[in-house]
Amino acid sequence: MKFSGKSLNNIGKFFRGSGRFFPAGGALLAFLALGGCISSTAPILTDAKPVLGERGQIHVYTLTDGVARDPGVITYQWNGSRYLVRGKSLGISDFTLHPYEGRDMVIQSTSQRAPHTVEYGLARRIADATYLLLPLDENDADASTRETLCTKTQDASCRIATTEQIFAFARATADKQFERGALAVVLAGSVPAARR
């Protein structure tokens, strides 16, 4: 499994803890920045459910050479249609999870900054409340699929617009041998509700 240069660069920056990145936000950003290759101009998947509970924390670790590194924590809260990232999130404003096949879910996340691009990843449940996170990477699909389903734009190597496109790339990513990625442990309901 290969990450795009953009995704690796973003994840590296988030976890290096430089002054411009909020450490607690880095975890969810890594969780969601995994979808850096496949993108859309608006959310495609609808009817999301709060599969992680109403609120909680996600503890995320990068996986490198069989070792979990660079821990980070972020809080999230369901708003009725999507999970909002709480606190200083640099890059991601919200996300949803959508059941896919077997133990896999598709991650759909929206960037915080204009033009608010939507990106996609795969979350594979490996134990209760524990997921392996991977980007939906156009390079996981064969050349014919990429040629047919990807629209190249000035800011995107693979822009999509339909659920069929998402699922085709999700299938290609799910079929690959996972060599890298991130590990996420979800602690649902572990944080108090936001004050009103």
N, CA, C and O atoms as a DFTB+ gen file, in Angstrom:
784 C
 N C O
     1  1       0.850      -1.184       0.000
     2  2       0.000       0.000       0.000
     3  2       0.877       1.223       0.000
     4  3       1.723       1.359       0.884
     5  1       0.718       2.111      -0.942
     6  2       1.523       3.312      -1.010
     7  2       0.665       4.521      -0.711
     8  3      -0.476       4.609      -1.167
     9  1       1.214       5.461       0.061
    10  2       0.550       6.731       0.283
    11  2       0.977       7.675      -0.807
    12  3       2.087       7.570      -1.331
    13  1       0.103       8.598      -1.154
    14  2       0.511       9.637      -2.085
    15  2       1.514      10.528      -1.392
    16  3       1.544      10.593      -0.163
    17  1       2.336      11.217      -2.163
    18  2       3.298      12.144      -1.582
    19  2       2.609      13.195      -0.740
    20  3       3.118      13.579       0.312
    21  1       1.453      13.668      -1.189
    22  2       0.702      14.686      -0.458
    23  2       0.280      14.158       0.907
    24  3       0.467      14.835       1.917
    25  1      -0.288      12.953       0.946
    26  2      -0.758      12.389       2.207
    27  2       0.392      12.166       3.172
    28  3       0.294      12.521       4.347
    29  1       1.491      11.575       2.686
    30  2       2.637      11.345       3.565
    31  2       3.185      12.659       4.098
    32  3       3.522      12.757       5.277
    33  1       3.276      13.655       3.251
    34  2       3.780      14.948       3.667
    35  2       2.886      15.557       4.742
    36  3       3.386      16.047       5.755
    37  1       1.569      15.533       4.534
    38  2       0.647      16.091       5.514
    39  2       0.704      15.342       6.833
    40  3       0.764      15.957       7.897
    41  1       0.687      14.015       6.767
    42  2       0.733      13.231       7.998
    43  2       2.033      13.494       8.743
    44  3       2.030      13.649       9.964
    45  1       3.143      13.546       8.014
    46  2       4.425      13.828       8.654
    47  2       4.419      15.168       9.361
    48  3       4.899      15.279      10.490
    49  1       3.883      16.182       8.713
    50  2       3.827      17.509       9.325
    51  2       2.986      17.494      10.590
    52  3       3.371      18.079      11.602
    53  1       1.830      16.821      10.535
    54  2       0.945      16.803      11.687
    55  2       1.617      16.149      12.891
    56  3       1.461      16.611      14.021
    57  1       2.360      15.077      12.649
    58  2       2.939      14.342      13.756
    59  2       4.279      14.884      14.228
    60  3       4.728      14.531      15.319
    61  1       4.927      15.729      13.440
    62  2       6.191      16.292      13.884
    63  2       6.004      17.280      15.019
    64  3       6.955      17.602      15.731
    65  1       4.762      17.771      15.194
    66  2       4.482      18.646      16.309
    67  2       5.094      20.024      16.169
    68  3       5.441      20.642      17.176
    69  1       5.235      20.522      14.963
    70  2       5.766      21.864      14.792
    71  2       4.799      22.857      15.406
    72  3       3.637      22.535      15.657
    73  1       5.279      24.051      15.645
    74  2       4.487      25.048      16.324
    75  2       3.167      25.368      15.651
    76  3       2.235      25.805      16.327
    77  1       3.050      25.168      14.351
    78  2       1.814      25.540      13.700
    79  2       0.772      24.442      13.719
    80  3      -0.338      24.653      13.232
    81  1       1.087      23.273      14.264
    82  2       0.104      22.196      14.332
    83  2      -0.276      21.928      15.775
    84  3       0.581      21.897      16.658
    85  1      -1.566      21.735      16.008
    86  2      -2.095      21.444      17.332
    87  2      -1.955      19.949      17.580
    88  3      -2.575      19.169      16.859
    89  1      -1.166      19.504      18.571
    90  2      -0.895      18.079      18.735
    91  2      -2.143      17.211      18.838
    92  3      -2.198      16.145      18.224
    93  1      -3.149      17.642      19.601
    94  2      -4.343      16.814      19.730
    95  2      -5.088      16.712      18.412
    96  3      -5.760      15.710      18.167
    97  1      -4.989      17.713      17.564
    98  2      -5.658      17.685      16.280
    99  2      -4.947      16.802      15.279
   100  3      -5.560      16.338      14.317
   101  1      -3.666      16.563      15.487
   102  2      -2.898      15.765      14.546
   103  2      -3.425      14.368      14.383
   104  3      -3.358      13.805      13.291
   105  1      -3.951      13.790      15.449
   106  2      -4.450      12.421      15.378
   107  2      -5.598      12.290      14.396
   108  3      -5.578      11.429      13.517
   109  1      -6.592      13.139      14.544
   110  2      -7.715      13.024      13.633
   111  2      -7.329      13.466      12.243
   112  3      -7.835      12.929      11.257
   113  1      -6.451      14.424      12.148
   114  2      -6.009      14.843      10.827
   115  2      -5.315      13.695      10.121
   116  3      -5.521      13.493       8.924
   117  1      -4.505      12.947      10.829
   118  2      -3.876      11.775      10.208
   119  2      -4.940      10.760       9.838
   120  3      -4.886      10.150       8.770
   121  1      -5.896      10.585      10.716
   122  2      -7.010       9.668      10.498
   123  2      -7.741      10.022       9.212
   124  3      -8.103       9.142       8.432
   125  1      -7.954      11.307       8.997
   126  2      -8.732      11.734       7.858
   127  2      -7.899      12.137       6.656
   128  3      -8.391      12.091       5.528
   129  1      -6.659      12.528       6.865
   130  2      -5.806      12.911       5.740
   131  2      -5.407      11.698       4.919
   132  3      -4.753      11.831       3.884
   133  1      -5.801      10.512       5.379
   134  2      -5.493       9.305       4.624
   135  2      -6.166       9.298       3.268
   136  3      -5.717       8.596       2.361
   137  1      -7.226      10.059       3.111
   138  2      -7.952      10.026       1.852
   139  2      -7.436      11.018       0.832
   140  3      -8.222      11.514       0.025
   141  1      -6.153      11.330       0.831
   142  2      -5.612      12.401       0.011
   143  2      -5.635      12.181      -1.485
   144  3      -5.460      13.152      -2.222
   145  1      -5.836      10.984      -1.983
   146  2      -5.769      10.744      -3.433
   147  2      -7.113      10.903      -4.112
   148  3      -7.212      11.610      -5.115
   149  1      -8.128      10.277      -3.603
   150  2      -9.453      10.295      -4.203
   151  2     -10.236      11.439      -3.559
   152  3     -10.354      11.497      -2.335
   153  1     -10.772      12.349      -4.378
   154  2     -11.497      13.493      -3.810
   155  2     -12.707      13.853      -4.646
   156  3     -12.844      13.429      -5.794
   157  1     -13.588      14.650      -4.043
   158  2     -14.762      15.177      -4.727
   159  2     -14.965      16.621      -4.286
   160  3     -14.375      17.067      -3.302
   161  1     -15.791      17.338      -5.010
   162  2     -16.023      18.743      -4.674
   163  2     -17.093      18.918      -3.610
   164  3     -17.203      19.994      -3.022
   165  1     -17.889      17.879      -3.348
   166  2     -18.928      17.892      -2.320
   167  2     -19.087      16.471      -1.800
   168  3     -18.709      15.520      -2.483
   169  1     -19.648      16.309      -0.586
   170  2     -19.864      14.951      -0.078
   171  2     -20.747      14.140      -1.027
   172  3     -21.753      14.637      -1.532
   173  1     -20.364      12.904      -1.259
   174  2     -21.123      12.011      -2.130
   175  2     -21.976      11.055      -1.305
   176  3     -23.130      10.796      -1.647
   177  1     -21.411      10.531      -0.221
   178  2     -22.122       9.571       0.619
   179  2     -23.026      10.322       1.586
   180  3     -22.590      11.256       2.260
   181  1     -24.288       9.907       1.649
   182  2     -25.263      10.584       2.511
   183  2     -25.831       9.587       3.518
   184  3     -25.441       8.419       3.541
   185  1     -26.742      10.057       4.335
   186  2     -27.433       9.233       5.339
   187  2     -26.463       8.590       6.322
   188  3     -26.621       7.421       6.675
   189  1     -25.464       9.342       6.765
   190  2     -24.513       8.820       7.750
   191  2     -25.202       8.626       9.095
   192  3     -26.140       9.344       9.439
   193  1     -24.727       7.659       9.834
   194  2     -25.208       7.367      11.188
   195  2     -24.045       7.571      12.159
   196  3     -22.885       7.493      11.756
   197  1     -24.346       7.832      13.435
   198  2     -23.276       8.022      14.426
   199  2     -22.685       6.685      14.881
   200  3     -22.870       6.277      16.028
   201  1     -21.975       6.011      13.981
   202  2     -21.467       4.664      14.254
   203  2     -20.413       4.641      15.362
   204  3     -20.130       3.580      15.919
   205  1     -19.832       5.796      15.687
   206  2     -18.855       5.872      16.781
   207  2     -19.474       6.430      18.058
   208  3     -18.751       6.761      18.998
   209  1     -20.800       6.539      18.106
   210  2     -21.461       7.140      19.255
   211  2     -21.653       8.632      19.032
   212  3     -21.239       9.178      18.009
   213  1     -22.280       9.278      19.992
   214  2     -22.581      10.705      19.866
   215  2     -21.343      11.585      19.992
   216  3     -21.256      12.632      19.350
   217  1     -20.399      11.171      20.804
   218  2     -19.155      11.938      20.986
   219  2     -18.103      11.001      21.557
   220  3     -18.410       9.922      22.063
   221  1     -16.858      11.441      21.463
   222  2     -15.783      10.627      22.012
   223  2     -14.420      11.141      21.597
   224  3     -14.256      12.290      21.187
   225  1     -13.462      10.263      21.716
   226  2     -12.092      10.562      21.335
   227  2     -11.594       9.469      20.398
   228  3     -12.032       8.320      20.458
   229  1     -10.672       9.860      19.539
   230  2      -9.994       8.894      18.681
   231  2      -8.504       9.034      18.959
   232  3      -7.934      10.116      18.819
   233  1      -7.883       7.937      19.353
   234  2      -6.434       7.896      19.562
   235  2      -5.847       7.260      18.307
   236  3      -6.191       6.131      17.956
   237  1      -4.964       7.985      17.637
   238  2      -4.427       7.515      16.360
   239  2      -2.913       7.419      16.426
   240  3      -2.241       8.279      16.995
   241  1      -2.389       6.345      15.828
   242  2      -0.950       6.093      15.775
   243  2      -0.582       5.787      14.333
   244  3      -1.314       5.072      13.651
   245  1       0.534       6.313      13.859
   246  2       1.011       5.901      12.545
   247  2       1.648       4.521      12.691
   248  3       2.205       4.192      13.739
   249  1       1.561       3.732      11.645
   250  2       2.173       2.404      11.640
   251  2       3.329       2.410      10.665
   252  3       3.156       2.688       9.478
   253  1       4.512       2.102      11.172
   254  2       5.703       2.052      10.346
   255  2       6.529       0.851      10.764
   256  3       6.866       0.702      11.939
   257  1       6.854       0.001       9.814
   258  2       7.685      -1.177      10.072
   259  2       7.154      -2.011      11.232
   260  3       7.927      -2.502      12.054
   261  1       5.833      -2.168      11.296
   262  2       5.218      -3.013      12.312
   263  2       5.154      -2.401      13.699
   264  3       4.846      -3.100      14.665
   265  1       5.441      -1.101      13.819
   266  2       5.444      -0.442      15.121
   267  2       4.494       0.752      15.085
   268  3       4.484       1.504      14.110
   269  1       3.691       0.935      16.145
   270  2       2.815       2.105      16.259
   271  2       3.614       3.256      16.854
   272  3       4.281       3.096      17.876
   273  1       3.541       4.427      16.203
   274  2       4.313       5.596      16.628
   275  2       3.436       6.839      16.610
   276  3       2.300       6.813      16.138
   277  1       3.981       7.916      17.128
   278  2       3.397       9.253      17.022
   279  2       1.938       9.307      17.466
   280  3       1.065       9.620      16.657
   281  1       1.655       9.009      18.742
   282  2       0.262       9.020      19.194
   283  2      -0.317      10.435      19.195
   284  3       0.396      11.417      19.400
   285  1      -1.590      10.510      18.968
   286  2      -2.317      11.769      19.033
   287  2      -3.766      11.502      19.398
   288  3      -4.257      10.390      19.210
   289  1      -4.458      12.515      19.920
   290  2      -5.847      12.369      20.356
   291  2      -6.654      13.554      19.850
   292  3      -6.175      14.688      19.852
   293  1      -7.869      13.288      19.420
   294  2      -8.789      14.346      19.007
   295  2     -10.177      13.991      19.515
   296  3     -10.506      12.816      19.676
   297  1     -10.983      15.004      19.764
   298  2     -12.370      14.754      20.159
   299  2     -13.291      15.022      18.980
   300  3     -12.973      15.805      18.086
   301  1     -14.437      14.356      18.997
   302  2     -15.424      14.523      17.944
   303  2     -16.809      14.548      18.565
   304  3     -17.007      14.034      19.665
   305  1     -17.765      15.141      17.868
   306  2     -19.147      15.184      18.333
   307  2     -20.095      15.123      17.138
   308  3     -19.900      15.809      16.135
   309  1     -21.122      14.289      17.266
   310  2     -22.117      14.126      16.222
   311  2     -23.059      15.326      16.238
   312  3     -23.494      15.750      17.309
   313  1     -23.382      15.880      15.068
   314  2     -24.278      17.034      15.009
   315  2     -25.620      16.704      14.359
   316  3     -26.401      17.606      14.057
   317  1     -25.889      15.426      14.144
   318  2     -27.138      15.012      13.512
   319  2     -26.946      14.513      12.089
   320  3     -27.785      13.779      11.567
   321  1     -25.826      14.914      11.451
   322  2     -25.565      14.443      10.087
   323  2     -24.111      14.070       9.856
   324  3     -23.801      13.365       8.896
   325  1     -23.203      14.538      10.733
   326  2     -21.782      14.244      10.569
   327  2     -21.065      14.487      11.896
   328  3     -21.612      15.103      12.810
   329  1     -19.824      13.989      11.983
   330  2     -18.994      14.241      13.153
   331  2     -18.224      15.536      12.940
   332  3     -17.524      15.696      11.941
   333  1     -18.359      16.453      13.884
   334  2     -17.591      17.688      13.854
   335  2     -16.327      17.485      14.667
   336  3     -16.367      16.887      15.742
   337  1     -15.230      17.968      14.172
   338  2     -13.966      17.891      14.882
   339  2     -13.952      19.040      15.881
   340  3     -14.126      20.197      15.498
   341  1     -13.745      18.730      17.161
   342  2     -13.745      19.752      18.200
   343  2     -12.324      20.177      18.508
   344  3     -11.383      19.397      18.365
   345  1     -12.181      21.411      18.929
   346  2     -10.857      21.930      19.245
   347  2     -10.226      22.537      18.018
   348  3     -10.898      22.799      17.021
   349  1      -8.933      22.758      18.096
   350  2      -8.194      23.378      16.989
   351  2      -7.863      22.332      15.942
   352  3      -6.821      21.680      16.013
   353  1      -8.737      22.174      14.983
   354  2      -8.480      21.241      13.898
   355  2      -7.890      22.013      12.737
   356  3      -8.548      22.897      12.187
   357  1      -6.689      21.704      12.362
   358  2      -6.072      22.359      11.216
   359  2      -6.194      21.448      10.015
   360  3      -5.405      20.519       9.841
   361  1      -7.174      21.715       9.199
   362  2      -7.289      20.959       7.967
   363  2      -8.595      20.222       7.774
   364  3      -9.091      20.171       6.649
   365  1      -9.179      19.645       8.816
   366  2     -10.389      18.846       8.662
   367  2     -11.496      19.448       9.524
   368  3     -11.296      19.687      10.714
   369  1     -12.651      19.690       8.933
   370  2     -13.758      20.261       9.713
   371  2     -14.737      19.200      10.180
   372  3     -15.325      19.342      11.252
   373  1     -14.929      18.128       9.397
   374  2     -15.895      17.102       9.776
   375  2     -15.613      15.804       9.028
   376  3     -14.829      15.772       8.079
   377  1     -16.271      14.732       9.477
   378  2     -16.138      13.439       8.806
   379  2     -17.361      12.583       9.053
   380  3     -18.117      12.808       9.999
   381  1     -17.545      11.603       8.194
   382  2     -18.579      10.586       8.366
   383  2     -17.967       9.228       8.053
   384  3     -16.963       9.134       7.347
   385  1     -18.578       8.184       8.583
   386  2     -18.165       6.805       8.321
   387  2     -19.360       6.059       7.739
   388  3     -20.488       6.205       8.210
   389  1     -19.097       5.260       6.712
   390  2     -20.168       4.576       6.004
   391  2     -19.838       3.097       5.864
   392  3     -18.797       2.752       5.305
   393  1     -20.716       2.203       6.368
   394  2     -20.461       0.774       6.203
   395  2     -20.219       0.444       4.740
   396  3     -20.892       0.957       3.847
   397  1     -19.236      -0.432       4.517
   398  2     -18.903      -0.808       3.147
   399  2     -19.085      -2.305       2.975
   400  3     -20.192      -2.757       2.678
   401  1     -18.038      -3.079       3.151
   402  2     -18.127      -4.529       3.020
   403  2     -17.489      -5.173       4.230
   404  3     -16.406      -4.772       4.656
   405  1     -18.161      -6.177       4.789
   406  2     -17.597      -6.908       5.917
   407  2     -17.214      -5.982       7.063
   408  3     -18.064      -5.300       7.635
   409  1     -15.941      -5.963       7.388
   410  2     -15.458      -5.159       8.514
   411  2     -14.908      -3.802       8.088
   412  3     -14.278      -3.112       8.890
   413  1     -15.137      -3.414       6.843
   414  2     -14.619      -2.149       6.311
   415  2     -15.689      -1.057       6.293
   416  3     -16.872      -1.325       6.080
   417  1     -15.242       0.184       6.522
   418  2     -16.080       1.370       6.377
   419  2     -15.327       2.373       5.516
   420  3     -14.097       2.411       5.522
   421  1     -16.074       3.182       4.778
   422  2     -15.488       4.260       4.008
   423  2     -15.517       5.529       4.855
   424  3     -16.545       5.863       5.443
   425  1     -14.392       6.233       4.918
   426  2     -14.280       7.508       5.613
   427  2     -14.471       8.610       4.577
   428  3     -13.840       8.596       3.520
   429  1     -15.344       9.563       4.885
   430  2     -15.545      10.729       4.028
   431  2     -15.270      11.960       4.896
   432  3     -15.941      12.160       5.908
   433  1     -14.301      12.781       4.516
   434  2     -13.946      13.944       5.335
   435  2     -13.910      15.211       4.491
   436  3     -13.626      15.166       3.294
   437  1     -14.198      16.331       5.126
   438  2     -14.214      17.621       4.440
   439  2     -13.083      18.487       4.954
   440  3     -12.900      18.628       6.163
   441  1     -12.326      19.067       4.039
   442  2     -11.235      19.950       4.447
   443  2     -11.819      21.233       5.030
   444  3     -12.899      21.679       4.643
   445  1     -11.086      21.805       5.959
   446  2     -11.548      22.997       6.654
   447  2     -11.438      24.242       5.786
   448  3     -12.247      25.162       5.904
   449  1     -10.463      24.269       4.936
   450  2     -10.212      25.463       4.125
   451  2     -10.863      25.359       2.745
   452  3     -11.045      24.271       2.199
   453  1     -11.204      26.525       2.203
   454  2     -11.765      26.577       0.853
   455  2     -10.754      25.975      -0.117
   456  3      -9.557      26.227       0.022
   457  1     -11.187      25.211      -1.065
   458  2     -12.555      25.016      -1.541
   459  2     -13.305      23.875      -0.853
   460  3     -14.255      23.345      -1.430
   461  1     -12.919      23.486       0.339
   462  2     -13.600      22.452       1.130
   463  2     -13.714      21.130       0.382
   464  3     -14.801      20.567       0.248
   465  1     -12.592      20.654      -0.094
   466  2     -12.524      19.378      -0.810
   467  2     -12.916      18.237       0.119
   468  3     -12.631      18.272       1.316
   469  1     -13.566      17.235      -0.439
   470  2     -13.946      16.034       0.308
   471  2     -13.001      14.921      -0.109
   472  3     -12.783      14.695      -1.299
   473  1     -12.436      14.219       0.885
   474  2     -11.481      13.145       0.606
   475  2     -11.972      11.847       1.233
   476  3     -12.847      11.859       2.098
   477  1     -11.396      10.714       0.787
   478  2     -11.917       9.398       1.165
   479  2     -10.808       8.455       1.632
   480  3      -9.681       8.488       1.137
   481  1     -11.169       7.615       2.602
   482  2     -10.263       6.610       3.124
   483  2     -11.043       5.356       3.484
   484  3     -12.259       5.295       3.307
   485  1     -10.333       4.360       3.989
   486  2     -10.938       3.089       4.377
   487  2     -10.567       2.812       5.826
   488  3      -9.402       2.932       6.205
   489  1     -11.551       2.442       6.635
   490  2     -11.328       2.044       8.028
   491  2     -11.686       0.568       8.145
   492  3     -12.841       0.187       7.955
   493  1     -10.697      -0.257       8.458
   494  2     -10.932      -1.694       8.610
   495  2     -10.913      -2.049      10.095
   496  3      -9.912      -1.838      10.778
   497  1     -12.031      -2.592      10.590
   498  2     -12.105      -2.983      11.998
   499  2     -11.243      -4.223      12.211
   500  3     -11.442      -5.251      11.564
   501  1     -10.276      -4.112      13.134
   502  2      -9.407      -5.250      13.421
   503  2      -9.677      -5.831      14.812
   504  3      -9.223      -6.932      15.126
   505  1     -10.416      -5.090      15.643
   506  2     -10.868      -5.538      16.959
   507  2     -11.939      -4.550      17.385
   508  3     -12.138      -3.530      16.726
   509  1     -12.634      -4.839      18.480
   510  2     -13.636      -3.895      18.954
   511  2     -13.010      -2.520      19.136
   512  3     -11.996      -2.377      19.819
   513  1     -13.618      -1.510      18.521
   514  2     -13.214      -0.101      18.634
   515  2     -11.793       0.170      18.141
   516  3     -11.202       1.186      18.506
   517  1     -11.238      -0.716      17.324
   518  2      -9.875      -0.552      16.812
   519  2      -9.884      -0.742      15.301
   520  3     -10.399      -1.734      14.785
   521  1      -9.299       0.238      14.597
   522  2      -9.367       0.256      13.140
   523  2      -8.002       0.495      12.522
   524  3      -7.178       1.228      13.069
   525  1      -7.769      -0.131      11.374
   526  2      -6.638       0.176      10.515
   527  2      -7.155       1.172       9.493
   528  3      -8.186       0.932       8.863
   529  1      -6.448       2.297       9.317
   530  2      -6.889       3.367       8.430
   531  2      -5.978       3.469       7.221
   532  3      -4.754       3.462       7.346
   533  1      -6.591       3.564       6.052
   534  2      -5.839       3.614       4.800
   535  2      -6.472       4.628       3.858
   536  3      -7.682       4.847       3.909
   537  1      -5.669       5.249       2.999
   538  2      -6.254       6.155       2.005
   539  2      -6.887       5.361       0.877
   540  3      -6.430       4.261       0.564
   541  1      -7.931       5.900       0.260
   542  2      -8.373       5.346      -1.016
   543  2      -7.422       5.931      -2.042
   544  3      -7.443       7.129      -2.323
   545  1      -6.604       5.078      -2.585
   546  2      -5.525       5.517      -3.465
   547  2      -5.811       5.049      -4.879
   548  3      -5.989       3.857      -5.128
   549  1      -5.854       5.996      -5.798
   550  2      -6.119       5.657      -7.199
   551  2      -5.134       4.632      -7.738
   552  3      -5.484       3.854      -8.626
   553  1      -3.902       4.615      -7.218
   554  2      -2.878       3.693      -7.693
   555  2      -3.129       2.248      -7.274
   556  3      -2.467       1.337      -7.770
   557  1      -4.085       2.030      -6.363
   558  2      -4.455       0.661      -5.996
   559  2      -5.285       0.005      -7.100
   560  3      -5.346      -1.221      -7.191
   561  1      -5.917       0.820      -7.930
   562  2      -6.747       0.297      -9.017
   563  2      -5.897       0.101     -10.271
   564  3      -4.827       0.695     -10.402
   565  1      -6.376      -0.727     -11.183
   566  2      -5.633      -0.936     -12.426
   567  2      -5.767       0.284     -13.342
   568  3      -6.610       1.152     -13.116
   569  1      -4.939       0.336     -14.361
   570  2      -4.881       1.493     -15.259
   571  2      -6.222       1.748     -15.942
   572  3      -6.612       2.903     -16.115
   573  1      -6.919       0.712     -16.325
   574  2      -8.211       0.869     -16.988
   575  2      -9.235       1.532     -16.066
   576  3      -9.977       2.421     -16.484
   577  1      -9.267       1.086     -14.801
   578  2     -10.191       1.678     -13.823
   579  2      -9.856       3.143     -13.593
   580  3     -10.748       3.991     -13.564
   581  1      -8.570       3.441     -13.430
   582  2      -8.159       4.839     -13.227
   583  2      -8.558       5.697     -14.415
   584  3      -9.073       6.802     -14.243
   585  1      -8.325       5.196     -15.612
   586  2      -8.643       5.945     -16.825
   587  2     -10.144       6.204     -16.942
   588  3     -10.564       7.282     -17.363
   589  1     -10.937       5.219     -16.573
   590  2     -12.386       5.325     -16.690
   591  2     -13.007       6.177     -15.590
   592  3     -13.926       6.951     -15.857
   593  1     -12.518       6.047     -14.347
   594  2     -13.197       6.655     -13.203
   595  2     -12.606       7.966     -12.693
   596  3     -13.305       8.724     -12.021
   597  1     -11.357       8.250     -12.986
   598  2     -10.721       9.467     -12.463
   599  2     -10.844      10.619     -13.448
   600  3     -10.630      10.460     -14.650
   601  1     -11.191      11.768     -12.917
   602  2     -11.119      13.001     -13.685
   603  2      -9.973      13.810     -13.099
   604  3      -9.990      14.141     -11.914
   605  1      -8.989      14.129     -13.910
   606  2      -7.855      14.926     -13.437
   607  2      -8.199      16.403     -13.564
   608  3      -8.698      16.859     -14.593
   609  1      -7.919      17.140     -12.491
   610  2      -8.150      18.583     -12.498
   611  2      -6.850      19.266     -12.101
   612  3      -5.842      18.612     -11.834
   613  1      -6.893      20.587     -12.066
   614  2      -5.701      21.340     -11.686
   615  2      -5.267      21.015     -10.265
   616  3      -4.069      20.974      -9.983
   617  1      -6.239      20.777      -9.344
   618  2      -5.869      20.477      -7.970
   619  2      -6.131      19.036      -7.540
   620  3      -5.997      18.731      -6.355
   621  1      -6.491      18.157      -8.435
   622  2      -6.776      16.773      -8.030
   623  2      -6.309      15.793      -9.094
   624  3      -6.554      15.980     -10.285
   625  1      -5.632      14.744      -8.640
   626  2      -5.205      13.718      -9.579
   627  2      -6.327      12.737      -9.881
   628  3      -6.305      12.061     -10.910
   629  1      -7.328      12.654      -8.970
   630  2      -8.460      11.757      -9.201
   631  2      -9.708      12.340      -8.548
   632  3      -9.970      12.097      -7.371
   633  1     -10.460      13.094      -9.299
   634  2     -11.718      13.684      -8.827
   635  2     -12.839      12.743      -9.215
   636  3     -12.894      12.273     -10.352
   637  1     -13.746      12.460      -8.268
   638  2     -14.866      11.556      -8.511
   639  2     -16.184      12.267      -8.195
   640  3     -16.186      13.361      -7.632
   641  1     -17.317      11.627      -8.568
   642  2     -18.613      12.265      -8.353
   643  2     -19.735      11.290      -7.988
   644  3     -20.858      11.728      -7.741
   645  1     -19.459       9.962      -7.946
   646  2     -20.536       8.995      -7.694
   647  2     -20.134       7.973      -6.637
   648  3     -18.951       7.751      -6.383
   649  1     -21.140       7.359      -6.030
   650  2     -20.872       6.299      -5.058
   651  2     -20.206       5.105      -5.735
   652  3     -19.375       4.435      -5.123
   653  1     -20.558       4.833      -6.984
   654  2     -19.952       3.719      -7.697
   655  2     -18.439       3.909      -7.814
   656  3     -17.679       2.949      -7.682
   657  1     -18.005       5.135      -8.058
   658  2     -16.567       5.415      -8.134
   659  2     -15.899       5.184      -6.780
   660  3     -14.837       4.567      -6.703
   661  1     -16.526       5.683      -5.714
   662  2     -15.967       5.474      -4.369
   663  2     -15.803       3.986      -4.104
   664  3     -14.734       3.544      -3.682
   665  1     -16.850       3.211      -4.347
   666  2     -16.810       1.787      -4.027
   667  2     -15.822       1.024      -4.902
   668  3     -15.233       0.042      -4.450
   669  1     -15.631       1.453      -6.133
   670  2     -14.632       0.803      -6.990
   671  2     -13.228       1.009      -6.417
   672  3     -12.431       0.071      -6.384
   673  1     -12.926       2.214      -5.973
   674  2     -11.602       2.467      -5.382
   675  2     -11.487       1.839      -3.995
   676  3     -10.411       1.375      -3.618
   677  1     -12.582       1.819      -3.231
   678  2     -12.556       1.160      -1.923
   679  2     -12.247      -0.327      -2.090
   680  3     -11.483      -0.899      -1.312
   681  1     -12.845      -0.949      -3.106
   682  2     -12.592      -2.374      -3.378
   683  2     -11.129      -2.599      -3.745
   684  3     -10.509      -3.559      -3.288
   685  1     -10.578      -1.707      -4.572
   686  2      -9.175      -1.846      -4.974
   687  2      -8.245      -1.695      -3.781
   688  3      -7.284      -2.453      -3.652
   689  1      -8.512      -0.735      -2.910
   690  2      -7.683      -0.535      -1.714
   691  2      -7.836      -1.706      -0.754
   692  3      -6.848      -2.187      -0.200
   693  1      -9.067      -2.168      -0.553
   694  2      -9.320      -3.276       0.377
   695  2      -8.625      -4.556      -0.064
   696  3      -8.270      -5.386       0.774
   697  1      -8.426      -4.728      -1.366
   698  2      -7.798      -5.938      -1.894
   699  2      -6.274      -5.921      -1.802
   700  3      -5.631      -6.939      -2.060
   701  1      -5.690      -4.779      -1.438
   702  2      -4.228      -4.670      -1.367
   703  2      -3.693      -5.196      -0.040
   704  3      -4.403      -5.229       0.965
   705  1      -2.434      -5.606      -0.058
   706  2      -1.720      -5.984       1.162
   707  2      -1.409      -4.691       1.930
   708  3      -0.774      -3.789       1.384
   709  1      -1.842      -4.598       3.163
   710  2      -1.624      -3.384       3.941
   711  2      -0.228      -3.399       4.547
   712  3       0.076      -4.227       5.405
   713  1       0.622      -2.475       4.095
   714  2       1.986      -2.395       4.611
   715  2       2.178      -1.206       5.540
   716  3       3.032      -1.238       6.426
   717  1       1.393      -0.164       5.343
   718  2       1.484       1.046       6.148
   719  2       0.078       1.540       6.413
   720  3      -0.889       0.996       5.880
   721  1      -0.036       2.547       7.218
   722  2      -1.340       3.122       7.503
   723  2      -1.326       3.755       8.873
   724  3      -0.291       4.221       9.349
   725  1      -2.481       3.768       9.498
   726  2      -2.611       4.306      10.843
   727  2      -3.511       3.378      11.633
   728  3      -4.354       2.680      11.069
   729  1      -3.328       3.377      12.931
   730  2      -4.135       2.589      13.845
   731  2      -4.977       3.554      14.659
   732  3      -4.440       4.498      15.238
   733  1      -6.282       3.339      14.717
   734  2      -7.176       4.216      15.478
   735  2      -7.898       3.405      16.539
   736  3      -8.435       2.333      16.259
   737  1      -7.906       3.927      17.765
   738  2      -8.656       3.335      18.868
   739  2      -9.706       4.359      19.273
   740  3      -9.377       5.494      19.617
   741  1     -10.973       3.953      19.230
   742  2     -12.083       4.869      19.486
   743  2     -12.579       4.700      20.909
   744  3     -12.883       3.590      21.347
   745  1     -12.657       5.816      21.628
   746  2     -13.206       5.845      22.981
   747  2     -14.499       6.645      22.907
   748  3     -14.506       7.844      23.186
   749  1     -15.582       5.994      22.537
   750  2     -16.859       6.681      22.355
   751  2     -17.418       7.127      23.694
   752  3     -17.311       6.416      24.693
   753  1     -18.017       8.317      23.705
   754  2     -18.663       8.826      24.909
   755  2     -17.711       9.152      26.031
   756  3     -18.142       9.310      27.174
   757  1     -16.423       9.259      25.742
   758  2     -15.433       9.438      26.804
   759  2     -15.160      10.893      27.155
   760  3     -14.353      11.181      28.039
   761  1     -15.829      11.806      26.469
   762  2     -15.634      13.220      26.782
   763  2     -16.984      13.847      27.079
   764  3     -17.998      13.412      26.533
   765  1     -17.018      14.860      27.934
   766  2     -18.301      15.492      28.252
   767  2     -18.867      16.228      27.051
   768  3     -18.124      16.646      26.162
   769  1     -20.185      16.385      27.025
   770  2     -20.833      17.125      25.945
   771  2     -20.379      18.577      25.978
   772  3     -20.048      19.112      27.036
   773  1     -20.365      19.203      24.817
   774  2     -19.969      20.607      24.734
   775  2     -20.979      21.464      25.491
   776  3     -22.180      21.196      25.470
   777  1     -20.476      22.490      26.152
   778  2     -21.362      23.400      26.860
   779  2     -22.110      24.256      25.871
   780  3     -21.567      24.654      24.841
   781  1     -23.342      24.534      26.181
   782  2     -24.170      25.353      25.282
   783  2     -24.273      26.754      25.816
   784  3     -24.926      27.601      25.207
